[in-house]
Amino acid sequence: MSTLLNFVTFDIINTDPIYDGIFGADDTSPLNDHFYEAGYVSTDYIRNIGSLFLFIWIGLGLGISGLLILKIKKLPEKMRKKI
């Protein structure tokens, strides 16, 4: 069941070591057994959404860098040489 749940929630990256390094150890537990069975192993929202949190930040980073590249391309030639 957990493999199917990981596939359906697009949680393809094991984020536990990443989040432990960034936020520290998780000392919370699910509210009850039903939440645990549904895949919510913590009361921390970021840990529960799994790799989606990383994908959001990667998407934002790529979007901002793409906008910066477009702005640089629109600059006059003299200004681009200074950058």
Contacts in CASP RR format, 6 or more apart in sequence:
PFRMAT RR
TARGET T0000
AUTHOR 0000-0000-0000
METHOD contacts of the structure
MODEL  1
MSTLLNFVTFDIINTDPIYDGIFGADDTSPLNDHFYEAGYVSTDYIRNIG
SLFLFIWIGLGLGISGLLILKIKKLPEKMRKKI
2 39 0 8 1.000
5 11 0 8 1.000
5 38 0 8 1.000
5 39 0 8 1.000
6 12 0 8 1.000
9 50 0 8 1.000
9 52 0 8 1.000
10 51 0 8 1.000
10 52 0 8 1.000
10 55 0 8 1.000
11 50 0 8 1.000
11 51 0 8 1.000
11 52 0 8 1.000
12 51 0 8 1.000
13 50 0 8 1.000
13 51 0 8 1.000
13 54 0 8 1.000
15 47 0 8 1.000
15 50 0 8 1.000
15 51 0 8 1.000
15 53 0 8 1.000
15 54 0 8 1.000
16 47 0 8 1.000
18 54 0 8 1.000
19 26 0 8 1.000
19 46 0 8 1.000
19 47 0 8 1.000
19 50 0 8 1.000
20 26 0 8 1.000
23 44 0 8 1.000
23 46 0 8 1.000
23 47 0 8 1.000
26 42 0 8 1.000
26 44 0 8 1.000
26 47 0 8 1.000
28 42 0 8 1.000
28 43 0 8 1.000
28 44 0 8 1.000
29 41 0 8 1.000
29 42 0 8 1.000
29 43 0 8 1.000
30 36 0 8 1.000
30 39 0 8 1.000
30 40 0 8 1.000
30 41 0 8 1.000
30 42 0 8 1.000
30 43 0 8 1.000
31 43 0 8 1.000
39 48 0 8 1.000
40 48 0 8 1.000
41 47 0 8 1.000
41 48 0 8 1.000
42 48 0 8 1.000
46 53 0 8 1.000
72 80 0 8 1.000
72 83 0 8 1.000
75 83 0 8 1.000
END
